[in-house]
Amino acid sequence: MAREAETRTPPRAAIVVNPVKVDAAKLRGLVEAAETAAGWGPTLWFETTVHEAGGEATTTAVALGAAVVMAAGGDGTVRAVAEALRDTGVPLGLLPVGTGNLLARNLELNLTNVELAVMTAFTGFDRAIDLGVVQATRGDGSVDEHVFLVMAGLGLDAKMIAKTNKALKKRVGWLAYVDGIGRALPELKPVRLRFRMDGSAWRSTSAHTVIVGNCGLLPGGLLLIPNAEPDDGLLDIVALRPEGPFGWLKVWNKIAFENGVLRKSAAGRRIIDLNHDVRSVTYAKGRDFELRLETEEEIQLDGDEWGTATAVRSHVAPAALLVRVPSLTPAVTAAAVTARESAGRA
């Protein structure tokens, strides 16, 4: 038995790096130190390109036997790696080197310490989370499918992202979206659509923004969807429908004040219950959400523009992705144990 243990091949990690956003040379030193300390073999390195966001590299890494795949780039890199890891049983390691770090933010992982994140990739536990899956029907009738980790949307948020200055975003990060909002507002108008949830009857409405969320927290600590959980097997839908001269003020009050301040106390939640203005911001939950649009509209996935669509179907893929997290709290430890037990039964 001892001789067998001596000849056993040590596990290997893989890392997918966006060389435009990451100092790969500096990161390599951290990875090599962590792999040595953990007793792992040499890490497999891949770089993204303009035409390859990381999905193909991740598929290759899994085929080569990687025990964990780290994503070192922006939210687009993270989403591409996660999509390729869907249902593979190979966990995703999140390194806080991007602009938004949306998934890490929502999982309450560290957003500044890259060395700690690298160590977690080698020594942490696996937490199972859901993935959102979006099928978009384009104007020519073709259908594309991709996953999202945090949110997908159309309306103001998609227009904002499409109009955000990429050079400004590189300099100031998520704050560049403020400039994008200013550029989008002059041409903003309600989107007329038909929708249905979980196969129910079709209904008609209009909204300035419709967002489907797997998580609820945005950059800057803005809580858009307060009841969203990344591992509940459900998607959360929010529609923004401002009315009248103070409509957007009511939307902002709901998101920034009610969600961000009042919900933190019992007294605040009672105040929210007394507020009957439910038209400006409405919420719903479900597993399968379909939209048919009157006109072709821009859409976004996890903060990246994704073209235009005439129809969108979103559904949840429960526990489809494992994320490597530190074992710092009983809740995280319990989630990791549950994920491993479920994987063993599968």
N, C-alpha and C positions, 0 to 999 in steps of 0.2 A: 504493500500500500504506500509506503513512504517513497519507494522508487517511482511509483506511478504519479504521485503528487509532484515529484521533482521534474518529471518530463512533461507535465501538463502545460499546454500553451497558455501564457497569460492573456487576459482579455485586452482588446485594443479599442480605443476610442477613435472617432473621426471628427473632423471640424470642417465646416463649410464657411469660408471667409469671403466677405465682400471687400476686396482690396481698396476700393475707393473710400470706404468709411472706416477702415480698421488698419492700425499699424501692425501688420502681420509679424514683423520681426520682433517687436516687443511682446506680442501675444505668444509667440512661439516659445520664448523663454519661460513664461508662466505655465504653459501647457506641459513642457518637458519636465519642469520641476514637479508638477502635480502628478504626472504619470509615473515618475520614478518613486515618489513618496507612496503612491498607492500600489506599487508593484505591477503596473500594467505595462504592456508592450508599447512600441513606438506608435504614436498617433498618426492616422491617415489624414493628409491635408488636401483640401480642395478649394479652389477659388471660383467665385461666380464671375459671369461675364455679362455683357449687355444683353446677350441673347439667351443666357442660361442663369436663372435666378437662384439655383441651388437644388432644384428637384432632381435633376439627372445625377448630380454629384451624390446626393443622399441615397438614391437608389443603388448606385455603384457601391457606396460605403456599406450599405446593408448586405449586398451580395457578397462583399469581401469579409463579412462577419463582424462588423463594428458592433460593440456592445452598447454604445451611446453615441449620438451624433449631436455635436454642439453647433449652434447657429451663431455666427459672429458677423452681424450686419444690422440693417434696419428691420422694420417690421415686415417689409416685403421678403427679405431673406428668411426670416423666422417662419412666415407663412408658407413659403416654398418648401422649406425643409420639413415642416410639420405635415404638409400635404403628402409628401413622399413617405413619411413615417406612419401614416394612417394605417391602423390595424396590423402593423408589423410586429408589435411587441417590443420594439427598440425605442428607448426613451429619448426625448429631446432635452438637450442641455442649453439653457438660456444664458447668454453672456450679455451683460448690460453695456453694449457699445453703440447702440443705435440712437435714433432721434426720439422716438416715443416710448420704446420698450413696453408696448401696450399689454402684452400677455403677462410679463413679469410683474408689471404694476398691479394687475388684477389678481394675481396669485400671491401678492404681498411678498415677493422676493426682493432681494437687495437690488438697488438701481444704480449703485456707484462703485462697488467693490468688485472689480473684474477678477482679481486673484481668488476671492472667496467663491465666486460663481464657477470658476474653473475647477476648484477643489470639489465643489458640490457635484459637478458632472462626474467625477471619479468616485466619490464616496457617499453620495446622497441616496435618497429613497425615490421610488417611482410613484407618482400620483396620477391616477387616471382622470382625464377630463374629456368633455364632449368636444366635438367639432361641429361647426355649422357647414352645411353643404349648399351651395348656390348653383342653380341652373339658370342661365340667362339666355333668353331667345332674342337673337339679334334682328335688325331690320330686314336682313336678307333671308330670314327663316332658320339660319344655323343656330345651334345650341352649344354653349360652352358650359363646362362645369368646373368649379374650383371650391376649395374650402375657405372658411374664415375662422379665426380664433377668437376674435373679440366682437366686431360688429361689421355688418354690411348695410348699405343704405342707398337711398336715392333722394333727390330733391336738393335742399340747401346744402347738406353736408357733402354730397357728391360734387355739386357745382363748386363749392368752396375748395375742395381738394383739387379739382381740375384746374382751377384758376390760381392756385397757390404758386408763387414764384419759387422755382426749385433752388435757385442760387440763394435766395433769402432764407429758405428752409435750411439749407446747409449751414448758414451762418448762425441763425438764431433758434433753430429747432422748431418745435411745435408752435411757437409764437407766430411763425409765419402764416399760420392758418387765419389769424386775425386779418391780415392783408387779403387773404383769399375770400373771407366773408365780405369784406368791403367791395371786392370786385364782382361777387356773385349777386349781392342784394339788388342792384338796379334791374336785373333781368329776371328776378325771382317771381314766380307766380304759382298758384296752387296746381298740383298734379292731379288730374282726374284719373280715377282707377277703379277697377273691380277687384275684390279680394275674397278669399275664403280661408278658413282655418280648419285643419284636420278633416278635410273632406266635407265640410258643412256647405250650406247653400251660399251661392255667390251674393255679395252685397256691393253696393256702389258708394263711393265717398270721394272726397278730395282732401289733399293734405300738402303742406309745403315741404314736409320731410317725413319719410318712413324709414325707420331703422330696425333691423333685426339683430338682436344681441345674444351672444353666448356669455358675455361678461358685461358689466355695467359702468366701469370707471374709465374716464377719459384723462388725457394729460392735464396737469394742473390740479388734479384731485377733484375734477368735476364729475359728480355722480349722476349720470344720465338715466340709468336704469337701476333703481335701488334694490330691487328684489332678484336681480339676475345672479345666478350661480353657475359656475363653469362645469359643474358635475351633477346637475339635477335631471339630466335627460330631457330638458325643455329649452326652447328658444323664447326669448322675450321680445315682444314687438312694441315699439313706441311710435306714435304718430304726433307730429307737431302741426297744429292747426290754429294759428293765431287769428283772432277776429277783432276788427275795430282798430282805432288809433293806438290803443295800448296793448294790442295783441302780443307783440314780441316781448313787451315788458312782463306780461303775465307768464310767458314761456320761460323767460330768464328767472323770474321769481320762483317758479316751480322747480327748476333744475338746480339753480345755485343756492337759493335760500331754503326751500322746503326740503329738498333731497340732501343738501349739504350741511344744513344746520338743524332744522327742526326734527328730522328723523333720528337724531342722536339722543333724544330724551323722550320720556313718556309724555311729558307735558306738551312737547312739540308735536308728537304724533297725534295727540288729541286735537290740536289746532288744525293739523292737516285734515283730519276726519271731518271737521266742521266746514272746510272749504269745499263749496259745491261747484267750483269752476272746473269741470272735467273735460271741457271741449278743447281747451288750448293744448293740453298734453294728455294723451290717453295711452293706457298700457294694456297688453294682453299677453297670454302665455299659450304655447302650443308646440306641437312636434313638427307640423307641416304647414307652411304658410305660402299661399300663392297670390300673385299679383298679375293683373292684366292692365296695361297702361293705354290710355287713349292716344298718347303720342310717345315717340321714342325719347327716353330719358337717360341721363348720365347716372352711372352707379359706381359705388366704391366698395372695396374690400379691405378692411383693416387699415384704412387711411391711404390706400393706393387707388388711383382712378382705374376703372376697368371697362371703359368704353360705354356704349349705350345699349339699351334693351327695350323691347316692346312688351316683354313678359318676364317675370322672375319667380322662380319657385325656390324656397328655402326649406330645408329640413335638417333635423338634428341627427348626428351619428353618435349615439351614446358611448362614452368611455372609449372612444376610438383612438385616443392619443395618450401616451405616457409622457410625463414631464418629470425630469429629475429635480428634486427639491431637497433642501437640508432637513434633517430630522431635529428641528428645534422646538417643536411644540407637540403636545399629545394629539392635537387634531391632525397635524401633518403625518405623524407616525401612524395613526389609525387609518388614515386615507391610504398610506403606502402599503400597509398590511392588507387592506381590503383589495387594493389593486393587484397585489401579487397573488392573493388567494384566488381572485377571479381569473387571472391569467393562467394559474395552475389548473383550475377546473376546465377552462377552455381547451 
